[in-house]
Amino acid sequence: MKCAILLVAFGATGQQARGTLRDFDAQVRAAFPDWPVRWAYTSLLLRERLARARQKSDSVLKALRRLQFEGFRQVAVQPLHSIPGDENGEVRAVLEEVAATSAMRLQLGAPLLDDPEDVEEAARAVLAHLPPERQAGEDVVLMGHGARHPAMSRYEDLARAVDRLDAHIHVGAMSGPLELDALLSRLTSRRVWLMPLLSVVGRHALEDMAGEQEHSWRSRLERAGHDCCPILHGMAEYSGFAAIWLRHLAQAVARFTS
């Protein structure tokens, strides 16, 4: 039976982000050498940009239909999502639609922060990948995307897990209860490190986090009197986070034989 892996990302047009996805692709191919690997992108705008540049730009549905046409009957789908929120739910809905209208067997890998084990492993990954220049007692602020969704609680779980390991590391999000204003009063160091809790470095990291615009987290931290040091590396660039997604993919693959 022909089997394949479908990796799902929001999308990437920047050189750094594309390189990050290529590196993750290489890790997946090394871990599953007998499984062809394809990609799908959930952002319509980015798919249109990729199409204009004559680059591969499949949606999840189009990628699965293409695999079906090529004769694949088992597909493990692994999104690079942080939480089981709306976007993850949309991918799940596409898989259910395809499974209901075809003979394909589909398994969906879990997002980064799916259960308590993932949260604890991610917290350890945060500490393992802090900037080496950071001195003891200096605050680190992580910026995630956030969500108006019950799965936002995963960010709060991660915030508590990280705080138990280092009280000067703070998990925030662009929307929801962990917005930057809720964290400012907890920052005590003059120098503050700012890191994206995002799979790749894209517009949110470059503009909303590290940009010079008035609304960016960097600008807001500097207005609060801190010397802000942004670190522009996505989570998928770090082995500790990539290992969680790879573990979830391995679990999805294993379900075909369970």
N, C-alpha and C positions, 0 to 999 in steps of 0.2 A: 504494500500500500504506500503510495507516494505521500511523504510528509514534508511540511515546511514550517518555518517560523516567520511570523509577521510582527515586526517591531513598530510601535506607534508612538509618534511624537507630535507635539503641537505644530512643529515646523521650524525651519531654520534657513535664513538667507545670509547671515553674517559668516565670515570665513572661520572665526573661532568656533561658533556653534556647529557649523557643518563638520569641522574637524573633530569636535567632540562626538558627534553622532557616528562618524566614520570609525573612530577609535572604539566606541561601544560595539559597533557592528563587528569589528575584528575580534573583540572578546567573545561575542556570541558565536561567531564562526569557529573560533578555537575550541570553545566548550562543546559545540554540537557540530562536528565536522561533516556529518552525514546529512545535515538538514539545510536545504537552501534557505537563505534569509532574504526577506523583502521588507520594504518600509511603506508605511502609510502616514499621512499627515492630517490632523484634525482641523487646522485653520484653513478656512476657505480663502481668505486673503493671501496667505502664504502659498497655498496651492496655485492660485492664479499667477502669483509672481514667478513661481517655479516653472509653470507652464509657459509663460512668456519667455523665460530664459531657456526653454527647451530642455528642462530637467524633469526627472521623474516626480510626479505630483499626484499620486493616487490618494483618494480618500480610503477609509477603512472598507467601506462597501465595495468600491471599485477594485481594491487590491484583492479582496476575498473572491469576488466574481472572476477576476483574472486568474487567480490560483485554481478556482474551480474549473475554468475553461482549459487550463493546462493539465488537468487530471489529478490535482492534489486532493486527497480525501481526508487528511488529518492536518490541522493547522493549529499550532500553539501561538497565541497572540499575547504579546507583552508590551503594554503601554509604559512609557516613562512618566507616569503620573506620580504625584506625591501622596495624594489621599484619594479615597474612594468617593469623590465628589461628583458634580454634575457631568464633567467631561468624561470621567471614567464610566459613569452610568450610560452615557450616549454610546460609548464603544460597546458596552455590554448589550445594549439594545440592538445594535447592528448585528452582533454575533447571533443573538436570538432570532433575528429576522432571517439571516442566511441559513441557520440550522433548521429553521422551520420550512424552508423552501428548497432544500437541497439534501443530498446524502452526505455532505461533509460533516466530519466530527471536529468540533472546535473546543479549545480550552483557553480560558482567559487567565493570564498571570495577574497576580495581585499588584496593587500600587506599592510605593515605597513604604508608607506607614499604614499597614493593613491591620496589624494586631500588636499586642503588647511586646512580643518578641522583636518585631520590627522596630518599634519605638526605642527599645533599649539598645538595639544594635545601631540604629541611626544616631542616638546620643553619643555612643562611643566613637562613631565615625566623625562626628562634629569635633570632638576633642583631638582625634588623631590627625585631623587636617587643618588645625588652626595655623595661622601664619607663624613661621618660626621666629619672626622678629617680635612677636607679642610678648610683653613682659608680664610677670605675675601681677594680678590685680587689675590689669587693664581690661576694660569692658569690650565685649564682642557682641555685635548685634547682627542677627541673621534675619534676612527679609524673604519671607515666602509670599506666594501669591495670595493665599487666603481664599475664603469662600463664604457665601451666605448659604450654608449647607450644614446639616448635622455633623458631617465628617470633619468640619472645622475643629472638632474636639481633638482630632489627631495632632494638630499643631499644639494645642494646649497640653496634651499628654507629653509631647516631645519637649515642650518648655519645662515641664516639671522634671522630666528625666535628666535633662541637661543641667538644670539648676542643682540637682542632687550631686552632680559631678563637679560643677564649677559655678558658683553663684554669680560670677561676673560674665557669664554667657547668657544672652537673652534671645529668645525666639520671638520674632514678630511676623506680621503679615500685612499686606497692603489693604486688606479689608477684614472686618470682623473684630473680635474683642482684643486682639493682640496688635492693633495698629500702633504706630510709633509713639503717639501721644501717651499711650498707656505705659510705655517703657521708660520715657525720659527721666522720670523721677528716680529710677533705680540706677541710673548711670552715675558713677562716682569718679571715674578717671578722666584726666584731661584728654588723653588720646583714646579714641574709640575706633575699633576695627569694624568694618561693615562688610558683610559677606552675603551673597545670594543663596537662599534656600530654594533654588530653581535648578532644573535639570541641565539647562545650558544657558550661556550668556547671550541674551537677546535684548529686545527693547526695554523690558522691565528692569533688567540689571543695569543697562547702560544709561537709561534715562531716569526711571522712577527711583532707582537706588543710588547710583553714582553720578547722575547728571548734575549740571550746574544750574538747572532750572530752579525756580523758587520752591516748587512743590517737592523736589527730590528729598529723599531721606538724608542724603549727604548735606544738602543745604540746610535742612531743618536742624540737623545735629550741630552744624557749625554756628547757626544762629543761637543755639542753646549754650554756646561757649566751648564746644569740644573741637579738638583737632581730629578730623575724620580721615580714616585711611581705608578706602574701598579696596576690596580684593575681588578681581573679576575672573572667577573660575566657577563654572557650574558644577552641580553635584555629580553629574555623570563623568566629570573629569577626575573624580576622586575614587580610589579603589574601594574605600569603605562603603560608599553609597552604591556604587555600581554592583558590588557583591550582593546587595539585597535584591536588586532587580534580577540579577542572574539567578539567585536562589529561587525566586518566585517563578522565573521561566522554567527552571529545572523541575519544579513541582508541577507546573502545567504539563510539561512533556511527560512526566512520570504518570500522570493520570490517564494517559492513553493505554497504559498496560496494567492499570490497577483493576 
